[in-house]
C-alpha cells in the first residue's frame, strides 16, 4: 500500500477529522471541565451500549478489523521514526496486553470494542511525527485559511492515515480512539481505555527499553545530541530540567526526570510494574555514577539518602523500598552478571549499535559518528560505565522478551489474539538477535 498523502481527497478527510477533533476536544483540552464532560459522555453506559448495538448491527468482525489496522500500520513509512518506530509500538501493545490481563483478573474485563480502541490508538499515537511535512500546510475551511500547529498535526495525522479503518466504526468509538490519541498529556482522562493507552506509552519512558530508544532519539538525532555522562550541576540536586528545555542536554538527566515524574498508573497492578521499571532506571543511574565523585551521586540521589528541606516538583523522591532494591540490584549485577573482565575499551559504540539493531530501532545514518564523538568526551571510567549500562540493558531486555513471549503464548481469539500474533513475530526476531550479545 502506498504512503497516504494529503491530496484533494485527503484534505476532505482532514476537514472531517478536524470537525471531529473540535467536537471531542483533542488538542484543545485546556479546560479540565470540558475534558471531564467529554469523558463522561463517551464513557457513559448509554454511549457504551449504543456502540455495542451499532457494532452488532453492522456485522463488523473486530478481529478482522484489528488485522487490517496492523496491516495498514506496517505499510506506512511514517512509522519509521527513531525511538517511535514499530518496535516501540509493539512494546506499547505488549504493555496493553498485560493491562488487559490485569483487568480480567480483577473481575473488570475489557470489552472487545475497548481492546480494539486501545489497539488502534496505540498504532496511531506516534504516526504524526513522520507526517508533519505533509500536514504542516494551510487548510481551507469555511472559506478561511487555517494553519495547523504542531500539536494539531500530531493529533490529526494518525486519524487521517487510518481514515479507511476508523470510519467504519460507530461515531462515538471513533471519538474515543481520537481522544485516546489526543490526550497523552492528561494525567487521568477518566476513561480506562484512554488511560490504558497512555500508561502503555509511559511505561516505555522508563526501564531497560529506554536506553536503545534514547540513544537513537535523544543522542543520535539533532539538534541537541544529548551527552552520555552525568555532569555536576548544583541546581539538579533539587530541580531537574524539563524535557525539551534549554537545560535538557544530558541523556541520563532526562532519564532521571522520567523516573521521578511518571503520571500514576491506572491499571490494577500498574504500580508494581512502575516500581520494577523505576528500579531499573535507578540501577542505570547508579552504574553511570560508579567510581565517580561522591558529590555527583549526591546530586542524583541525595534526596533518597537524606531529606532536603525543599525540592522542586520535578525532583520527586523515590519510594524508599524501590531505592533500596535498586542499590541491591546494582551490586548484584556488578558482582554476578556484568562480566567486567570481558570489557574491551573502544567497543562501546559497537555494542550500542548492536543493541539498537536487536531492538529494531531506526537509527539516523550518522548514529555511529555521533556516538564516537560523544564517547570521546568521556573519561576512561565513564566509558567503562557506559559499557556496563549497555550490558545491564542486554540482561534486562533478554529477561523482558522471554517474559513477554510467555505472557502471550496462550492467547485465544479476537483482538487480543491478533495483537499477540503480531507481537510474537517481532519478539522472536529480537530474541534471535540478542542471542549473540
C-alpha positions as CSV (number, residue, x, y, z in Angstrom):
1,X,0.0,0.0,0.0
2,X,1.3,3.4,-0.9
3,X,2.1,6.0,1.8
4,X,-1.1,8.2,2.0
5,X,-0.7,11.9,1.5
6,X,-2.9,14.9,1.6
7,X,-4.3,15.1,-1.9
8,X,-7.6,16.8,-2.5
9,X,-9.4,13.8,-1.2
10,X,-7.2,13.7,1.8
11,X,-8.0,17.4,2.6
12,X,-11.6,16.5,2.7
13,X,-10.8,13.8,5.2
14,X,-8.8,16.3,7.1
15,X,-11.8,18.6,7.4
16,X,-13.9,15.7,8.6
17,X,-11.4,14.8,11.3
18,X,-10.8,18.4,12.2
19,X,-14.6,18.8,12.9
20,X,-14.4,15.6,14.9
21,X,-11.3,16.9,16.8
22,X,-13.1,20.1,17.7
23,X,-16.1,18.1,19.0
24,X,-14.0,15.7,21.0
25,X,-11.7,18.4,22.3
26,X,-8.4,16.9,21.1
27,X,-5.5,19.2,21.5
28,X,-7.9,21.9,22.8
29,X,-8.4,20.1,26.2
30,X,-7.0,23.0,28.2
31,X,-10.2,23.2,30.1
32,X,-10.4,20.4,32.7
33,X,-14.2,20.8,33.0
34,X,-14.6,20.2,29.2
35,X,-12.4,17.1,29.4
36,X,-14.4,15.7,32.3
37,X,-17.6,16.3,30.4
38,X,-16.4,14.7,27.2
39,X,-15.1,11.7,29.2
40,X,-18.3,11.2,31.0
41,X,-20.3,11.4,27.7
42,X,-18.1,9.0,25.8
43,X,-17.8,6.5,28.7
44,X,-21.4,6.6,29.9
45,X,-23.3,3.4,30.0
46,X,-25.7,4.8,27.4
47,X,-22.8,5.5,25.0
48,X,-21.2,2.1,25.6
49,X,-24.4,0.3,24.9
50,X,-25.0,2.4,21.7
51,X,-21.5,1.4,20.5
52,X,-22.2,-2.3,21.1
53,X,-25.6,-2.2,19.4
54,X,-24.2,-0.4,16.3
55,X,-21.2,-2.8,16.1
56,X,-23.6,-5.8,16.3
57,X,-25.9,-4.4,13.7
58,X,-23.0,-3.6,11.3
59,X,-21.7,-7.2,11.4
60,X,-18.1,-5.9,11.7
61,X,-15.6,-8.5,12.7
62,X,-13.4,-6.8,15.2
63,X,-10.6,-9.3,14.9
64,X,-10.5,-8.8,11.1
65,X,-10.5,-5.0,11.6
66,X,-7.6,-5.4,14.0
67,X,-5.7,-7.3,11.4
68,X,-6.5,-4.6,8.8
69,X,-5.3,-1.9,11.2
70,X,-2.0,-3.7,11.7
71,X,-1.5,-4.3,8.0
72,X,-2.1,-0.6,7.3
73,X,0.3,0.4,10.1
74,X,3.0,-1.8,8.7
75,X,2.6,-0.2,5.2
76,X,3.3,3.3,6.4
77,X,6.7,4.9,6.1
78,X,5.7,7.3,8.7
79,X,6.2,4.7,11.4
80,X,9.9,4.7,10.8
81,X,10.9,7.5,13.2
82,X,13.8,6.9,15.5
83,X,12.6,5.9,19.0
84,X,9.0,5.8,17.8
85,X,9.1,3.0,15.3
86,X,7.4,-0.3,15.0
87,X,9.4,-1.8,17.9
88,X,8.2,1.0,20.2
89,X,4.6,0.4,19.1
90,X,5.0,-3.4,19.8
91,X,6.3,-2.6,23.3
92,X,3.2,-0.4,23.8
93,X,0.9,-3.3,22.6
94,X,2.6,-5.7,25.0
95,X,2.0,-3.4,27.9
96,X,-1.6,-3.1,26.8
97,X,-1.9,-6.9,26.6
98,X,-0.7,-7.1,30.1
99,X,-3.2,-4.4,31.2
100,X,-6.0,-6.5,29.5
101,X,-5.0,-9.4,31.8
102,X,-4.8,-7.2,34.9
103,X,-8.4,-6.1,34.3
104,X,-9.6,-9.6,33.6
105,X,-8.0,-11.0,36.8
106,X,-9.6,-8.1,38.8
107,X,-13.0,-9.0,37.5
108,X,-13.3,-5.9,35.4
109,X,-12.6,-7.4,32.0
110,X,-12.4,-5.0,29.0
111,X,-15.0,-5.4,26.2
112,X,-13.7,-6.4,22.7
113,X,-14.5,-3.0,21.3
114,X,-12.4,-1.4,24.1
115,X,-9.5,-3.7,23.2
116,X,-9.9,-2.6,19.5
117,X,-10.0,1.0,20.6
118,X,-6.7,0.6,22.5
119,X,-5.1,-1.2,19.6
120,X,-6.0,1.4,17.1
121,X,-5.0,4.3,19.3
122,X,-1.6,2.7,20.0
123,X,-1.0,2.1,16.3
124,X,-1.7,5.7,15.6
125,X,-0.4,7.6,18.5
126,X,3.1,8.5,17.1
127,X,2.4,8.5,13.4
128,X,2.1,12.3,13.2
129,X,5.8,12.6,13.9
130,X,6.5,11.3,10.4
131,X,4.0,13.4,8.7
132,X,4.5,17.0,9.9
133,X,5.9,17.9,6.4
134,X,2.7,16.7,4.8
135,X,0.2,18.3,7.3
136,X,2.0,21.5,8.2
137,X,0.1,23.4,5.5
138,X,-2.7,25.8,5.4
139,X,-6.1,24.1,5.2
140,X,-9.1,25.9,3.7
141,X,-12.1,25.5,5.9
142,X,-15.3,27.5,5.6
143,X,-13.7,30.0,3.2
144,X,-10.9,30.8,5.7
145,X,-7.3,29.6,5.5
146,X,-6.3,27.8,8.8
147,X,-2.8,26.8,9.6
148,X,-2.4,23.6,11.7
149,X,0.0,24.0,14.5
150,X,2.4,21.2,15.6
151,X,0.1,19.8,18.3
152,X,-2.9,19.6,15.9
153,X,-0.7,17.8,13.4
154,X,0.3,15.2,16.0
155,X,-3.3,14.7,16.8
156,X,-4.8,14.7,13.3
157,X,-2.2,12.7,11.3
158,X,-3.0,9.3,12.8
159,X,-6.7,9.9,12.2
160,X,-6.1,10.8,8.6
161,X,-3.8,7.9,7.9
162,X,-6.2,5.4,9.4
163,X,-9.3,7.0,7.9
164,X,-10.3,4.0,5.8
165,X,-10.5,1.9,9.0
166,X,-11.7,4.2,11.7
167,X,-14.6,5.5,9.7
168,X,-16.1,2.0,9.6
169,X,-16.8,2.3,13.3
170,X,-19.6,3.9,15.3
171,X,-19.0,7.7,15.6
172,X,-18.6,7.5,19.4
173,X,-16.0,4.8,19.1
174,X,-14.1,7.0,16.6
175,X,-14.2,9.8,19.1
176,X,-12.9,7.5,21.9
177,X,-10.0,6.5,19.7
178,X,-9.1,10.0,18.8
179,X,-9.5,11.1,22.4
180,X,-7.0,8.4,23.4
181,X,-4.5,9.7,20.8
182,X,-5.0,13.3,21.7
183,X,-4.9,13.3,25.5
184,X,-1.5,11.7,26.2
185,X,-0.5,14.8,28.2
186,X,-3.5,14.4,30.6
187,X,-2.7,12.5,33.8
188,X,-6.1,10.8,34.0
189,X,-8.9,11.2,31.5
190,X,-11.5,9.2,33.4
191,X,-11.8,6.7,30.6
192,X,-9.9,3.5,31.4
193,X,-9.2,2.7,27.7
194,X,-7.6,6.1,27.1
195,X,-5.7,5.8,30.4
196,X,-4.5,2.3,29.4
197,X,-3.2,3.7,26.1
198,X,-1.3,6.5,27.9
199,X,0.0,4.1,30.6
200,X,1.3,1.7,27.9
201,X,3.2,4.5,26.3
202,X,4.5,6.0,29.5
203,X,5.9,2.6,30.5
204,X,8.4,2.9,27.6
205,X,9.8,6.2,29.1
206,X,11.4,4.2,32.0
207,X,13.2,0.9,32.3
208,X,15.6,-1.1,30.1
209,X,13.9,-0.4,26.8
210,X,14.6,3.3,27.2
211,X,18.4,3.1,26.7
212,X,18.3,1.9,23.0
213,X,15.4,4.3,22.3
214,X,17.1,7.2,24.0
215,X,20.4,6.6,22.2
216,X,18.7,6.9,18.8
217,X,16.1,9.6,19.5
218,X,17.8,11.7,22.2
219,X,21.5,11.3,21.3
220,X,21.5,10.4,17.6
221,X,19.0,12.9,16.3
222,X,19.9,16.6,16.4
223,X,19.9,19.4,17.1
224,X,20.6,18.6,20.8
225,X,22.6,15.3,20.6
226,X,22.4,14.8,24.4
227,X,25.5,13.9,26.3
228,X,26.2,10.4,27.7
229,X,27.7,11.1,31.1
230,X,26.4,13.0,34.1
231,X,28.0,16.4,34.8
232,X,27.9,18.3,38.1
233,X,25.1,20.9,38.4
234,X,24.2,22.1,41.8
235,X,20.7,23.0,40.7
236,X,19.9,19.4,39.7
237,X,20.1,18.4,43.4
238,X,16.6,19.8,43.9
239,X,15.3,20.6,40.5
240,X,15.5,18.8,37.1
241,X,15.2,20.4,33.7
242,X,12.0,19.8,31.8
243,X,12.4,17.6,28.7
244,X,12.9,19.8,25.7
245,X,14.0,22.8,27.7
246,X,17.3,24.6,27.2
247,X,19.0,22.7,30.1
248,X,17.8,19.3,28.9
249,X,21.2,18.3,27.3
250,X,22.0,15.1,29.1
251,X,20.5,11.6,28.4
252,X,20.7,10.4,31.9
253,X,19.4,13.6,33.5
254,X,16.3,13.2,31.3
255,X,16.3,9.5,32.3
256,X,16.1,10.6,35.9
257,X,13.3,13.1,35.2
258,X,11.0,10.5,33.8
259,X,11.8,8.1,36.6
260,X,10.7,10.6,39.2
261,X,7.8,12.1,37.3
262,X,5.7,9.4,35.6
263,X,2.0,10.0,35.9
264,X,0.4,7.4,38.2
265,X,-0.7,4.2,36.5
266,X,-4.4,3.4,36.1
267,X,-4.4,-0.4,35.8
268,X,-5.0,-2.7,38.8
269,X,-1.3,-3.8,39.1
270,X,0.3,-0.9,37.3
271,X,2.2,0.3,40.4
272,X,4.0,-3.0,40.7
273,X,5.2,-2.6,37.1
274,X,6.2,1.0,37.7
275,X,8.2,0.0,40.7
276,X,10.2,-2.5,38.6
277,X,11.0,-0.2,35.7
278,X,11.9,2.7,38.1
279,X,14.2,0.3,39.9
280,X,15.9,-0.5,36.5
281,X,16.2,3.3,35.9
282,X,17.9,3.8,39.2
283,X,20.3,1.0,38.6
284,X,21.3,2.5,35.3
285,X,22.0,5.8,37.0
286,X,23.9,4.1,39.8
287,X,26.1,2.3,37.2
288,X,26.8,5.6,35.4
289,X,27.9,7.1,38.8
290,X,30.1,4.1,39.8
291,X,33.6,5.4,40.7
292,X,32.6,9.0,40.1
293,X,32.9,11.9,42.5
294,X,30.6,11.2,45.5
295,X,29.2,14.7,45.0
296,X,27.7,13.6,41.7
297,X,26.0,10.7,43.4
298,X,24.7,13.1,46.0
299,X,23.4,15.3,43.2
300,X,21.3,12.5,41.8
301,X,20.3,10.5,44.9
302,X,20.9,12.9,47.8
303,X,17.1,13.2,48.1
304,X,16.9,9.5,48.9
305,X,19.9,9.5,51.2
306,X,18.7,12.4,53.3
307,X,15.6,14.7,53.1
308,X,16.2,18.2,51.6
309,X,14.2,21.0,53.2
310,X,12.7,21.8,49.9
311,X,12.7,20.3,46.4
312,X,11.1,21.3,43.2
313,X,8.2,19.2,41.9
314,X,10.5,17.8,39.2
315,X,12.6,16.1,41.8
316,X,10.0,13.9,43.4
317,X,11.6,11.4,45.9
318,X,11.7,7.7,45.0
319,X,9.8,5.2,47.0
320,X,12.3,4.1,49.7
321,X,11.8,0.4,49.0
322,X,12.4,0.9,45.3
323,X,15.6,2.8,46.0
324,X,16.9,0.1,48.3
325,X,16.0,-2.6,45.8
326,X,17.9,-0.6,43.1
327,X,21.1,-0.5,45.3
328,X,20.9,-4.2,45.8
329,X,20.2,-4.8,42.1
330,X,23.2,-2.7,41.1
331,X,25.5,-4.6,43.5
332,X,24.1,-8.0,42.4
333,X,24.6,-7.2,38.7
334,X,28.2,-6.0,39.1
335,X,29.2,-9.0,41.3
336,X,27.4,-11.8,39.3
337,X,26.4,-10.8,35.8
338,X,28.3,-7.8,34.4
339,X,31.4,-9.8,33.4
340,X,33.6,-6.7,33.7
341,X,36.6,-8.8,32.8
342,X,35.3,-9.0,29.2
343,X,35.3,-5.3,28.8
344,X,37.3,-4.2,25.8
345,X,38.0,-0.4,25.7
346,X,36.8,1.0,22.4
347,X,34.0,-1.5,22.0
348,X,31.2,0.7,23.4
349,X,29.8,2.1,20.2
350,X,29.7,-1.3,18.5
351,X,27.8,-2.8,21.4
352,X,25.3,0.2,21.4
353,X,24.7,-0.2,17.7
354,X,24.2,-4.0,18.1
355,X,21.6,-3.4,20.8
356,X,19.7,-0.9,18.7
357,X,19.7,-3.3,15.8
358,X,18.5,-6.1,18.0
359,X,15.6,-3.8,19.2
360,X,14.7,-2.8,15.6
361,X,15.4,0.8,16.4
362,X,15.5,3.1,13.3
363,X,18.9,4.9,13.6
364,X,20.0,8.0,11.8
365,X,22.8,7.5,9.3
366,X,25.2,9.4,11.5
367,X,24.5,7.3,14.6
368,X,27.9,5.8,14.8
369,X,29.7,9.1,14.2
370,X,27.6,10.8,16.9
371,X,28.3,8.1,19.4
372,X,32.0,8.1,18.7
373,X,32.1,11.9,19.2
374,X,30.1,11.7,22.4
375,X,32.3,8.8,23.7
376,X,35.4,10.9,23.0
377,X,34.2,13.4,25.6
378,X,34.1,10.8,28.4
379,X,36.9,9.7,30.8
380,X,38.0,6.1,30.6
381,X,36.0,5.4,33.7
382,X,32.9,6.9,32.2
383,X,33.3,4.9,29.0
384,X,33.5,1.7,31.1
385,X,30.4,2.7,33.0
386,X,28.6,3.3,29.7
387,X,29.6,-0.2,28.5
388,X,28.3,-1.6,31.9
389,X,25.0,0.1,31.4
390,X,24.8,-1.5,27.9
391,X,25.5,-4.9,29.4
392,X,22.8,-4.3,32.0
393,X,20.4,-3.3,29.2
394,X,21.1,-6.6,27.3
395,X,20.5,-8.6,30.5
396,X,17.2,-6.9,31.3
397,X,15.9,-6.9,27.7
398,X,16.5,-10.6,27.4
399,X,14.5,-11.2,30.5
400,X,11.7,-8.9,29.4
401,X,11.4,-10.5,25.9
402,X,11.3,-14.0,27.4
403,X,8.6,-12.9,29.9
404,X,6.6,-11.2,27.2
405,X,6.7,-14.4,25.0
406,X,5.5,-16.4,27.9
407,X,2.7,-13.9,28.6
408,X,1.2,-14.0,25.1
409,X,1.6,-17.7,24.3
410,X,-1.9,-18.7,25.5
411,X,-3.9,-16.0,23.7
412,X,-7.0,-17.5,22.0
413,X,-9.3,-15.4,19.9
414,X,-10.4,-11.9,18.9
415,X,-8.5,-8.6,19.1
416,X,-6.2,-9.8,21.9
417,X,-5.1,-12.8,19.8
418,X,-4.3,-10.7,16.8
419,X,-2.2,-8.4,19.0
420,X,-0.4,-11.4,20.4
421,X,0.4,-12.8,17.0
422,X,1.8,-9.5,15.8
423,X,3.9,-9.0,18.8
424,X,5.2,-12.6,18.9
425,X,6.9,-12.5,15.5
426,X,8.7,-9.2,16.5
427,X,9.7,-10.6,19.9
428,X,11.2,-13.8,18.4
429,X,13.2,-11.7,15.9
430,X,14.6,-9.6,18.7
431,X,15.3,-12.7,20.8
432,X,17.3,-14.3,18.0
433,X,19.4,-11.1,17.6
434,X,20.1,-10.9,21.3
435,X,21.5,-14.5,21.4
436,X,24.9,-13.2,20.1
437,X,25.1,-10.4,22.7
